[in-house]
Amino acid sequence: MKKVISLLLCLSLLFGAVALAEETADATVASTATVLQDGDVLVTINDQAVTWADVQPVYDSLVNNYGSYYDMADNTNVELFRAVAIENMISEVLMSQKAKELGLELTAEEAAAAEAQADSDWDSALQSYVSANYADLTEESAQEDKDAANAAAVEYFNGLGYTPESLREDYKTYAVYDKVQAVMTQDATVTDEEVEEQYQSLVAADKELYQNDLAAYIEYNSYVDQMAMYAMYYGTENNMDHAWYHPAGFRAIKHILLPVDEELMSTYQDLVARLEEQMEAEQAAEETTTEEAAAEATEAAEATESVEPTATPEPVTQADVDNAKAEILASLADKIDEINQKIADGVDFDELIATYGVNADGTASDPGMTSEPYKTSGYEVAEASTDYVPEFVEAAFSVSSIGEVSAPYLSDYGVHIVKYIGDVAEGPVAMTDAEREAKRASLLESKQNELYSAKMDEWISESSIVYSGLTPSMKDIEAREAAAEAETVTATTEEPAATDAPAAQ
């Protein structure tokens, strides 16, 4: 649970919780919700009174982080947030009561560890705030400026109700709750058979989705890669799996990427871009009606009457592009011939990648070819692949036999010489030991959550929980909504049927 507090700190920073809190405070005053005082008892749990002062910090956290998604000027939403906060407090009070009943306490070492984690998270939150709001601050900045930025961060989080002392107490409290939760979920176990059953279920589901839909498979796996990249960038967790069934139609490919002279590449790319613009303009002109074309011509003429005429650039032809491409290939002809000769002599392709697939500074032109798993297995490429440049895909399928090497293909990355090293087998994707343990952990967490919910429901049913009625409980809100829905259904059912209008006399 201490992770929740840390997360709330981060969310408060990211979503500007201070502004949200101020807006919500104004909206709450404007609503017709009952005004609650700190000492007002909202619920009594096994003779332990819970006041608005106990509930309000939870309510404020909920509003700070989720209030922007609701109209907090609406009384029903204010009451909903209060009810959720009360339910949360009921769970916490029961956890606390059970901790005393079971004699669960923190050792001195555990308490110190909880406080140390709280202090670390507090410092991280302050640093994040300063980084986000004082981008110009550096190690060389004056200490006065650093102190001012840090003070602003402290004031920000104090305004949200957080202090180092309160965090330490919260973290120690939640560390005790962790002990209670461990007792509640101690019977949760996961067998090897259950992990295997889940794996087979995932394989079957993905086979249904992707066996006959290469494009969907490629799109999904690309999305997983994108989410993994975002998670790495933002330092968050990513639990998405690649598809567990691999459809047919993929080749394993390796390539030598020859760097191209920058000036020659720039000339080629410029010509390609200009030719594409011309073709798009011609297509647009064909789709324009005669009247529209005349009107556009008139507007253009009027707009340019007072403008000095400029030279119209010469149109680009496909021959211009082909010549620029030929010039690039000619610049690498000796190297390409040398590579082809070594291939004919039986030199290992990996050795050729290491020798020729390098930039002027000696670094790999395509680092993927020098790192696993691609160094061994190559790239998986299908004719429908969209995560590779078209020229590379075309090169990959320009040869028909495994072991065959393509002619040189030019793309924006350089010149590719591609080797078809094999076909990627269709079928289930094997689960690694790490993935198997991740699945085991996920299943265990699900079972623990189920046991936790069941045990909490049991404790609630065994407890004496009395609401004061000063603000509606979740049961009250659910009953109110059910009654409103029933009233709507009744009104609709009882509405008299429409009759035909009387005929005109």
Secondary structure, 3 states (H helix, E strand, C coil): CHHHHHHHHHHHHHCCHHHHHHHHHHHHHHCCCCCCCCCCEEEEECCEEEEHHHHHHHHHHHHHHHHHHCCCCCHHHHHHHHHHHHHHHHHHHHHHHHHHHHCCCCCHHHHHHHHHHHHHHHHHHHHHHHHHHCCCCCCCCCHHHHHHHHHHHHHHHHHCCCCHHHHHHHHHHHHHHHHHHHHHCCCCCCCHHHHHHHHHHHHHHHHHHHCCCHHHHHHHHHHHHHHHHHHHHHCCCCCCCCCCEECCCCEEEEEEEECCCHHHHHHHHHHHHHHHHHHHHHHHHHHCCHHHHHHHHHHHHHHCCCCCCCCCCCCCCHHHHHHHHHHHHHHCHHHHHHHHHHHHCCCCHHHHHHHHCECCCCCECCHHHHCCCHHHHCEEECCCCCCCCHHHHHHHCCCCCCCCECCCEEECCEEEEEEEEEECCCEECCCCHHHHHHHHHHHHHHHHHHHHHHHHHHHHHHCCEEECCCCCCHHHHHHHHHHHHHHHHHHHHHCCCCCCCCCCC
